[in-house]
Amino acid sequence: MESSEIEKGNARIKFTTIRVGSIEDQIGSEDFSTFIRTTRNLKIGLNSMETAGATPILPDGRVAGNAAVLETLCIRGEPTQCLIVSKSGKLSGEDLNISTDFCVVTAFDTENWTCYYLSQDESVRPTSDTPLHYYALLGTLQLPWSRHPKVVLHGHRIDTAEDADRLNFPCSHLETMFSTKEDSLALYELLEAFPFPSHTVYVRKGHGFIALEENFELALAVFNSRIKPYIT
């Protein structure tokens, strides 16, 4: 569905984006260092997925696949739970800049489907799957799980019920348009039914896999051991 939607020339991002400032201007030096450490890890994860073939090139020459981390950062002096996410529209083979090619999502209005974010570069916007990451990392905080994830790696190639059955991954049975409320709610229902950390990999029918973990090292280990060997 994602490939055909891009081929038609339709927008990747299907929510309103409002840039509320520059990352460096809005957070302190200590938290900016946290941001850089996090984006360095995200870059490693994105490169690992691309090298493994988990982020196919779409008709516009950009790759499918993204990642996010939940961090508490001081925004204008106020501790805020934020998502640090990869940018929308990464080119195949692009060497991501760990300062300018990532965004800090400070809030996501699920009623009005609007994302508020910070970026160093005014032209950079958060991944079209930001709502998916919001529901996976922030939305699930209200679920009575023993532990909660802080990292998402999202890729493709494993996106069918047959794939999920073969690998024993929970799979949603409703195929929905990416970047929409329906898509995010379908993931959330899957997460409710198959709690983390008993489950760490989920399949969105027609959309791809979601790997959840409590830190980046564990998330990358899940990808390398449970997903990468089975990408075709």
Disulfide bonds with the S-S distance in Angstrom:
none
